[in-house]
Amino acid sequence: MHRRGVGAGAIAKKKLAEAKYKERGNVLAEDQIVQMSKQLETFKSNLEEFACKHKQEIRKNPQFRVQFQEMCATIGVDPLASGKGFWSEMLGVGDFYYELGVQIIEVCLALKHRNGGLITLDELHQRVLKGRGKYAQDVSQDDLVRAIKKLKVMGNGFGMIPVGGSYLVQSVPAELNMDHTVVLQLAEKKGYVTVSEINDSLKWEKERSCHVLDHLLKEGLAWVDSQAAGEAQYWLPALFSELTSRDVTPEEANQMTP
């Protein structure tokens, strides 16, 4: 026997049911969106109240400031997004990070002749704190990272390169790709690297290693000691502890190059 086909009435009934389910689903989704919007508005209102109550601690305590920034991030609020508005007027964070950005630029420019535009986040932090004086508002490395991110709007000059659990801060518009980054990471422990070390550690051909090192030399980010025992050593001033512990003149820097 042949199975009887589904009738037109059954098909229409099925389509009607599907339409009702879809309509009900849309209603539920809209209700959820409305509820979430209300919750976010409540959270934002509470956050603003919290900010008003604790604004002095947010301004003065770096750890407290980090926790506040994290709370803001959970609801998509960026207190640094604009120099005007509630957050800037209430907390003064816009002015704080603007002034911090200016200080970062000043430190980087002052040391550019020595390090070629690369500086460890630790050294930058120490020098910024020293420049601010002991009575100024305290600054954390997290504050520096946030200020540097805002400086990126100036172009490709400022950026951060992850090295050994911290960062190298780049303040010059040098084009650095992944090859340059891994060589900087390799040089982190000793402050310098050789062609042989790069080849052995990264399994590169000699031509590739030399190309990367030549680029770092050309950009002023590395110095070469061609008289080192064995083979030439390529020093990264930003990672060289002896150099970072004292001021080096351009004349001294020239003596490090062949």
Sequence and secondary structure as in RCSB ss.txt:
>XXXX:A:sequence
MHRRGVGAGAIAKKKLAEAKYKERGNVLAEDQIVQMSKQLETFKSNLEEFACKHKQEIRKNPQFRVQFQEMCATI
GVDPLASGKGFWSEMLGVGDFYYELGVQIIEVCLALKHRNGGLITLDELHQRVLKGRGKYAQDVSQDDLVRAIKK
LKVMGNGFGMIPVGGSYLVQSVPAELNMDHTVVLQLAEKKGYVTVSEINDSLKWEKERSCHVLDHLLKEGLAWVD
SQAAGEAQYWLPALFSELTSRDVTPEEANQMTP
>XXXX:A:secstr
       HHHHHHHHHHHHHHHHHHHHHHHHHHHHHHHHHHHHHHHHHHHHHHTHHHHHH HHHHHHHHHHHHHT
T  TTS SSSHHHHHH HHHHHHHHHHHHHHHHHHHHHHHTTEEEHHHHHHHHHHHH TTS    HHHHHHHHHH
HGGG SS EEEEETTEEEEE S     HHHHHHHHHTTTTSEE HHHHHHHH   HHHHHHHHHHHHHTTS EEE
TTSSSS EEE GGG HHHHTS   HHHHHHT  
